[in-house]
Structure formats: C-alpha cells, structure tokens
Amino acid sequence: EKVDVQYLLERKIIELLLLYGNKTKDFEDLVFKENESGELELEPVIQQAKVFEKIFLDLQDDEMEFSNSQFKMLYYTIIDRLNQEAEFDLKSFVNSVDQDMANEITTILMEDERYTLDDWKRMDIFPKEKEDTIAQIVSETILSLRCFLIDQKVKGFQQETLQNKIDTNRNILEEVKDYSSLKMLLSRKLNRVL
C-alpha cells in the first residue's frame, strides 16, 4: 500500500508539539561558514530553543504549509496556546478545544503507539531508536518534510519540462538544479542528525 509520507510527517510534527512543545532543547543546526581557503563549509552551531519555536521558525523559513487542513488548524491552535501559556498542560488543552479537535488529538497520540519503529524504518523515515533526543527527532522530522517537499517540487518541474518539450524552459532547469543542491545539502544535514 502507498504510504502518505507527507501526512505522516505532518502528523508527527503535531505529535511532537503536543508532547514536547514547551520543552527547551539544544538544537544543532548546520550553518555555512567560510574556511581559510574561502570555501563554504557546513559548521554545526548549537542553539537553545523551545521545541515549538524551533518547529514554527523552521516551517516559516521554508514557507511550509500543512497539506492536511485538520493538522493545519491544530498546528496554529497549539502554537497559539504554547505562545500564550508558560505552562502547557496537554490535558487542559484537550479539554478546552472542540470535540472534533479533541478526537483528532487523541487519535494522533494513539496512532503514535500503533506505528512502531519498524514501520518508520521500513518507510525509510526514521532509522533511529526511540530514545534519541527529542531535539534530534524534531530536526529529523522537519528535514524529512523539507526533503519530501523538494522532491515533489522537482517532480512538478520535470512534468512541466516534459509538457514544454519544444522549448525546455531554462528557468525550470535552473530551479531543478537549485532544488537538487538544496536536497543534497539537507540530506547531508539529515545524515549528521542520524
């Protein structure tokens, strides 16, 4: 059966927000720095942030929108609550939202138990063990979603190129090249995370 990777990753983001949104963690980010010979290299920089801030800023940087409308609504509701309350209490949060949303939250948290690590491994999403740091799982999830969305974009470009066979649009090729190098970069980040 075909696995909806984007759905799973979006759900994972919601789950991470619900369970760990308020926790402060050290995140390793790779940043471009010039070395002595003037070449750009990726260097690890550790930044402390709350999980929800990290997720929010990363998704915002990438202008990533949730494709699942329920997740999207949940996402903004949770972010909003985490922003307002120093102490985020999952139970009182669930009790404060409407029934549909409460059901959705319960399903997400229960689904997590159903999807064992073997499923994630088989789907090539998270090859790591559960006791990994939360920061790592957050970074992996965001990077996996970014890589997935880039793949979708590149596929879209390739479709366009096929349709415009006669005049293969130079811009499209340029964009594919840019996206491919971004994908390589992100994969390198992911491998560091893994």
N, C-alpha and C positions, 0 to 999 in steps of 0.2 A: 504493500500500500504506500501511496505517496505521502510523505511527511511534510506538513506545512511548517517549514523551518522558521519563517518569519513569525507565525502565530506562536510557536513555542518560545522563541526568543523574547517576543513582546510579553508573553505571559510570565516568563522568568523575571523580566525587569519589574513587573508589578509585584511579583512574589518577593523579590529582594527588597523592594521599597516597604512592603508590609512588614517583613520580618526584621529588617536591619536598617531601615531608612534613617533612623535617628542616631545610629552608631557612628562615632568618629573613627576613621581608619587612615592608615598611611597608604597612599596610592603611589605606585611607581609609574611615572609617565616617561615616555622616551621623547626627548626634545632634540632638535637639530642644533649641533654646535660645530663651529669651525675648528678643525685641528690645526697643528702647526703649519702643515703644508697647504692650508687654505681649503681643504676638502670638508664637505659637510658629513658629520657623523652623528649617529643617534646616541645620545647620552641619557642614562637614567637620572631622573630627578624625582625625589620623594616629596610628595605634598600631602599634608594632612587635610582631610575634608570629611564632612558628614556624607554618608552614602547617598542620601537623596540629592545633595548639592552636586556631587560628582556626576551622578546619573543625569540630573537636569541640565547641567552645563555642557556635558558631552553631547547629549542629544540635541541641544540647542545649537551648539557649534556646527553640527552636521546638518542642521535643519531637518532632523529626522522626525517624521510624523508617524504615529501609530496607524497601521492599516486597519486594525480591528477597532470599530467605533466604541465598543464597550470598554476595551482596555484603555482607549484614549480618554474616555470620560473618567474612568477610575484613576488613571495616571494623574490628571490635573487635580482631581479631588484630593488624592493622597498628598501630592506635592504641596497643595494649598494648606492642608492640615499640618503637615510637617513644618511648613514655614511659620505657621502661627503658634504652634504649641511646642514649648520646650520639652515637655514630656508627652511623647506619643504613645497612647495606650491602644493597642490593637482591638481589645475587647470593646472599649467605649467607642472607638471609631466605627466598628462594625454595627454597633447599636445605634449610631447616630445617622447612618445613611439609609436610603430607602431599601425596601425589601429586595428588589431586583439586584441592586448593587451588593447588598449583604450576601445574597446567594452566590453571586459571581465570585466574591472574595473567598467564601467558604470552599467553593469548587476549586479555585486556583490553589488554595493551601492544601486541599486534599489530593489534588492531582499530583502535586509535587511528590507525595508519598508513593503514588502509583508508578510514576516514571522512575524506575530505578536507574542507577548509574549505567547499567548495561545498555539501556535504551539510548542514553546520551552517547555512550561510546560507539554504539552501532551506528548512530546517526552522525558520528564524527563531530559532535558539537563540543562536549566536554570530556576529554580523555582523562581528566584528573580525578582524584579521590575527593570524597565529600569534605574531609576535614581541612581542605585547603582554606586559606584565609578568605574571609568574606571579600576583602579588597580584590583578591585575585579573581574570584568568581564574578564580581561586578565588572571588572575590567574585561574579562573574557567575554562576558555576555554582550557588552557594548561593542567590543571589537568584532565579535562574530556577526552581530547585526549589521555593522558597517560593511564588513566584507560581503555579506549576503546582498545588501542593497547595491553595492558597487557591481557585483555580478549581474544583478537584474538590469542595472543601467547599461552595462556593456552589451548584454544580450539585446536590449532595446536598440542600441546604436547599430548592432550588427544587422538586425531586422531592417532598419532604415536603409542601411547601406545596400542590402540585397534589393530593396524596392527601388532604390535610385541607381540601379546598376550602371546606367549610361554615364551619369555624372556622379562618380563616387565622391561624396562630399568631403572635401579636405578637413573641414572643421570636425566632422564626425570622427575621422581617423585620429585627429589630434586629441579629441576628447577621450577616445578609447585608450590612446597611449597614456594620457594623464591618469585616467582611472586605473589602468593596469599597473602603473608605477605606484599609485596610491595603494592598490591592493597588495602589491609586493611589500610595501612599507608596513602596512597593517599586519600582514602575515608574519613579518619579522617581529613586530611588537607582540603578536599573539604567541609566537614561539618562545619569546622571552618570558611571557606570563606563564606559559605552560611548564 
